[in-house]
Each structure stands twice: as C-alpha cells, then as structure tokens.
C-alpha cells in the first residue's frame, strides 16, 4: 500500500493556532467565520481548496456546504452529478470517525483511476490529492471535512493530518454549538410570535440592555413616551430615581 511522503510545509505556531481556534469559535455567532477557518487551515497545510459539508444520514443527501474558495456553483454541480456515488463520502461512512484519512485509505488505486468522481470531477478542477474526515452529529447528521491539493503538488503528509486531527475535537464542539444556537433561534422566534399576540406590552433586551424586540402594544407605549420611552435602542424612564432603579434591575436580571 502506498504511503504518504514527508512534508517540509511549516505548520502553525502556538499563536497562529490560537488565532485559528478563535476564528473557529467565532463562527458560532458569525457563520461567515467558518469559511475563514477552513481557508486558514488550507493555507497552513498547503491545500488549494477545502470543504465542510453536512449530510443527512438516513437519506444521504447533503444539507449544508461551505467551500473554500470554490466557484459559486460548485456545490450545485457536485450534488447534481457526483454526490450520490461519491466514493470518498462512502468510505468515510464506513471508516471510524474523528480522524483524517489519506487518499489511498479512502479509495484504492483502481477507483482513483476509473471512478467519475476522480477522473471527471477532480480532473476538471485540477485536483489530485485529498484528505478527509467525518464527525458524527447526533443520530441523524454527519459532517464531512476535506482538503485537496492541486495536480503536481506533493501529497499530504502524516504530520499535516496529525495537525488536522488535533483540530477535529474543536470543530466538533463548534458544530454542536452551532446546532444549539439554531435551536435557540427557533425557540426565540416562537417566543416572539407568542409575545406578538399577547395582550400586554412586551420588550426583549439583549445582554447589553438594548432592545431587540418589541410587540405592537409596547411599540405604541414607547412612542407616546410619557413615562417610559426608547431612545437609540435603549429603554429610558422619565423619572430619575425610577430610571436608576430600572438600570440596576435590568443589570441584575442579566447577571
């Protein structure tokens, strides 16, 4: 069986690694940072492109794509022509999760010489080598992350995959946080729908005490502004002592 050659590509130092993880966890509140994270990983290991994709285990259908850098229609072309019989995806579903694999561990030489995924898809994009891993996401979803190198480049080395393996627990944790945030957003939407229909004035504040939602009744009351009003996104009371007490009360509640 073929083995991966050594590599002289410099891996991140501790400061670069810290910045990389910071970007990953920042993606929980700003999903655009996830693309930046996989882009930085690509640069550190000498990959020309990368992708994070989430598939539905029962149906095998992809539910989410994030490519770096990739043409805008890359996901559509892949799903239309290659996703159903993707040999790398099939291999990852068979192999133990939470570790990166070399090309020769994912597909044998015959598959790489004959399968359309390799001879059409990879050749068209001028790719020649891949490393990939799978992270289970509960009982129903699976995350696949992969990096590729351009034709003519040296193949991925063991030290580079060891480095990527170190990142996998953090990626798994970040994806779990993404899922929790999604559930919280759904709950928040349901709560706001309920507050919109209630017979009382309701205002929602964020952690900085700024208004993020007000229902119709509260909006009318705040617009009148005789006792309580909204100014620059914050709630104010016209009576100074009541204002000070309100500020302390909201601070205590948030803490």
N, C-alpha and C positions, 0 to 999 in steps of 0.2 A: 504494500500500500504506500502511496506517495506521502511524503512528509513535508511540512511547510518549512521553507528556509528561514534562516535568521534574518533580522532586520536591524538596520542602523538608524531607523527613524526615531528621533528623540520623543519620549513620552512626557506628559505634563509634570512639572514640579509641583510641590505642595501648594503653592499659591495659585497656580493655574488650575489645579484640581479643585481647590476651594471655590474659585470663581465659577468653574464648570458646574459644581453641585448647587451653588447659589442660583445659577440660571435655571437649572432643572426644577428646583423647588419654587422658584418664582413663577413657573408655568402654571402652578395651581391656581393663582389668581389672574394670570395673564397667559392664556393658552398659546399666544404667539411665541412665547419664550421657548416652547418645546422644539420648534423648528430651529431656533438658535442653538439650543443644546445639542441636537443631533448634528448640526452643521459644525460646531466646535469639535465634537467627537471625531467627525470625519477628518477635519484638518489635523488633529493630533495623531491619528493613525494612518494618515496618507490616503484616505479613501476619497474617491471622486464624487460619490453620492451616497445617500442613506435614506432609509425609510422606517417609519414606525406605523404599524397597521394593526387594527383590532378586528378580529373576526368573530362571528357567531359560531360556536362550536357545533350546535345542532344542525344548522343549515350549511355551514361552511362559507357563508357569504361575508365579505368584508364590510364592516360598519364604519370604519374611520381610516383615513390615510393622512399621513404627513410626510411629504417628500422633501429632501434637500439635495441639490437645488431643484432639479427636475422641471420639465416643461409643464405648463398648467394642465394639459390634457393627459398627462402621464398615467394618472390613476384610472381614467376612463378607458384608455387603450388597454391597460393591463387587465382590468376587470372584464372587458369585452372579449378579449382574445386568449388570455393566459391564466387568469385566476383560477378557473375551475380545475385545471390539471397542473397546477403549479407544483413541481416536484420538490422544491425547497420547503414550501408550506407543508406538504405531506410528510416529508422527513422530520420536520420539527414537531409535528403532532405525534410521531412515533417515538422520537428520542426523548430522554429525560429533559425536563425543562430547567430554566435558570442557569444556563451556561451557553457560551458561544461555540459554534462548530465551524470547522473549515469546509471549503467546497467539497473536498474528497470524502468528508464524513457525512455530508448531506446527500450527495449524489455520486454514483460510480462513474467511471470514465465513459462507459457506453452511453449512459443517459446524457452526460455533458456533450457528447459528440452528436447525438441524434435527436434529442427532445427539442420541440419547437421553442420551449421556454429559453433554452440556451442558444440554439443556432439561429433563431429569429429575433427573439426579444433582446437577449444580451448582445448579440452581434450588431443589431440595429443601433443600440445605444453605445456601442464600443466598450462594453464591459467584458471583463474576462475572469474575475475572481470575486468571490462573495464569502462573507462570514455572517452568521445569523444566529439568533437565539429566540426562545419563546418564554413568555411569562404568563402563567395561568391567572385569569382574573375572575375568581369565583367559579361557579359551576357552569356558566353559560358563555363566557367570553375568553378569548386568548389574545395576547398581544405578541406580535412578531416584530423584531427589530433587526435590520440588516444593513451591512455596509458593502460597497463594491469598489473595485479598483479598475482603472482603465486598461485596455489592451496594451501590452508591452511593459506594464509596471510589475514590480516584484510582487509575489504573493504575500498574503497576510502571514505574520509570524506568531509564534506562541506567546511571546511577551506582549504583543498587541492584544491578543484575545484574553490573556490574563488581566490586562488593564480593563478591558471592556467588562469582563466578569465581575470586577470589583464595583462597577457602576450599576450592575443589574439590581441589587437589593434597593438601591436608592431610586432607580427608575420604577421598580415595583411599588415602592412606598408612595412615590409621587402620583402614580396612576391610581392607586387606591384613594388618595386624597382628592384627585380629580373626580372620581366616582362619588365620593361623599359630598363634594361641592355641588355636583349635578343634582344629587338627591335634595340637598338643602335648597337649591334654587327652585326645584319643583315644589317643595313644601312652602317656600316663601311666596311663590306665585299663587298657590292655593290659599294661603293665609290672606294675601292681599285681595284676592277675589272675595273672600268672606268679609273682610273689613270694608270693601267697597259697598257691600249690600247691607251692612249693619245700620241700625237707626241712631248710632252715636257718632260723634266726630272722632276720627282716629288718625294719628300721625305716627309714622315709623321713623326712628332716628338710627343712623349708623354709629359706629364706635367713636367717631369724632363729634357726635352730637348734632350732625347735620341731617336735614330732612331728606329721606329717600322715598317717602310715600305719604300722601295724604288723601283721604277719601273726599267725596264731594261735600259732605257736611263740614268737615274740618277746613276744607278749602274756602268755603263761604265764611266761616267764623274768622279765619285768619285774615281774609280780605277786609272784613269790617275793621279789625284791629283796635277795638275799643279797650280791651283788657289784655288780649294776647294776640301777637302777630308774628309773621315770618319775615325776616329780613336777611337777604344774602344766604338763604338756605338754612338759617338757624331760627329757633323759636325764642321770642322775647316777651316778657311780661312788662306792662307799663309801670307797675308799682315797684320801686327799687328793692324793698325788702322781699317781696314775693319773687322778684327776678333772681335775687341771690339765693333764696331757698330752692327755687326751681333748678338753678345751675348745680347746686350741691346734690339735690335729689337725683338728677339725671346721671351725674358723675358716679354716685354711689350705686345706682342700679346697674350701670355699665360695668363697674368693677366687680 
